Amino acid sequence: MDAHIKKVYVPMTETGFYILLCLQEPNHGYGVVQKVKDLTNDAICLAPGTMYGSLSKMEKDGLITFLREEEKRKIYQITNLGREVLELEGKRIERLYGNMKEMMS
């Protein structure tokens, strides 16, 4: 993994985290917004500007790829690099959670 990618994406924003998590299967921006609302019981609602800006940046950086267009909606999917970044962030979150549990018990 490129040092630039690691520096830019780890630690991840919630927006970036949920986009990569939701694009493990092909989806479009609005579909990701709806999935995140479902996953978080409406606690997180991704704004369109944030969502589409993030999709554009992630595509440019190679974390997601454009697959096709369906009914004027761009369908994206996570790439291997995106999976690496998501996995790295998952390990970071696990470490944080483990440290918290240890210190609070």
C-alpha positions in Angstrom: 0.0 0.0 0.0 1.3 3.4 -1.0 2.4 5.6 1.9 0.2 8.5 0.6 -2.9 6.3 0.7 -2.2 5.2 4.2 -1.6 8.7 5.4 -4.7 10.1 3.7 -7.1 7.2 4.7 -5.9 5.9 8.1 -7.5 6.8 10.4 -10.7 6.9 8.3 -13.6 9.3 8.6 -16.9 7.6 9.3 -18.0 8.6 5.8 -15.0 6.8 4.2 -15.4 3.8 6.4 -19.1 3.3 5.6 -18.6 3.9 1.9 -15.9 1.2 1.6 -18.0 -1.1 3.9 -21.1 -0.7 1.7 -19.3 -1.0 -1.6 -18.2 -4.6 -1.0 -21.1 -5.3 -3.3 -21.8 -3.0 -6.3 -23.9 0.0 -5.4 -24.6 3.6 -6.3 -24.2 6.7 -4.1 -27.9 6.9 -3.0 -27.9 3.2 -2.3 -24.9 3.6 0.0 -26.6 6.5 1.8 -29.7 4.3 2.4 -27.5 1.3 3.5 -25.6 3.5 6.0 -28.9 4.8 7.4 -30.1 1.2 7.9 -26.9 0.0 9.4 -26.7 2.9 11.9 -30.5 3.1 12.7 -30.6 6.6 11.2 -27.7 7.8 13.4 -25.6 8.6 10.4 -27.0 10.3 7.3 -24.4 11.0 4.6 -25.0 14.3 2.9 -25.0 14.3 -0.9 -22.0 16.7 -1.2 -19.9 14.7 1.2 -20.9 11.4 -0.3 -20.2 12.3 -3.9 -17.0 14.2 -3.1 -15.8 11.1 -1.2 -16.8 8.7 -4.1 -14.9 10.9 -6.5 -11.7 11.0 -4.4 -11.8 7.3 -3.6 -12.2 6.5 -7.3 -9.3 8.7 -8.2 -7.1 7.1 -5.4 -8.1 3.6 -6.6 -10.0 2.5 -3.5 -13.2 2.0 -5.5 -13.9 1.5 -9.2 -16.7 2.6 -11.5 -18.4 -0.4 -12.9 -21.3 0.9 -15.0 -24.2 3.3 -15.2 -27.8 2.2 -14.5 -30.6 4.6 -14.9 -28.3 7.6 -14.7 -26.7 6.2 -11.5 -23.0 5.4 -11.3 -22.4 1.9 -9.8 -19.2 1.5 -7.9 -17.4 -1.4 -6.1 -14.5 -1.6 -3.7 -11.1 -2.6 -5.1 -8.4 -4.7 -3.6 -6.7 -1.6 -2.4 -9.9 -0.4 -0.8 -10.2 -3.7 1.0 -6.7 -3.4 2.3 -7.5 0.1 3.7 -10.7 -1.1 5.2 -8.9 -4.1 6.8 -6.2 -1.8 8.2 -8.9 0.5 9.7 -10.7 -2.5 11.1 -7.6 -3.6 12.9 -7.1 -0.1 14.2 -10.7 0.0 15.6 -10.2 -3.4 17.2 -7.1 -2.2 18.9 -8.8 1.0 20.2 -11.8 -1.0 21.4 -9.5 -3.6 23.1 -7.6 -0.8 24.8 -10.8 0.8 26.1 -12.1 -2.5 27.5 -8.8 -3.2 29.2 -8.6 0.3 30.8 -12.3 0.3 31.9 -12.3 -3.1 33.6 
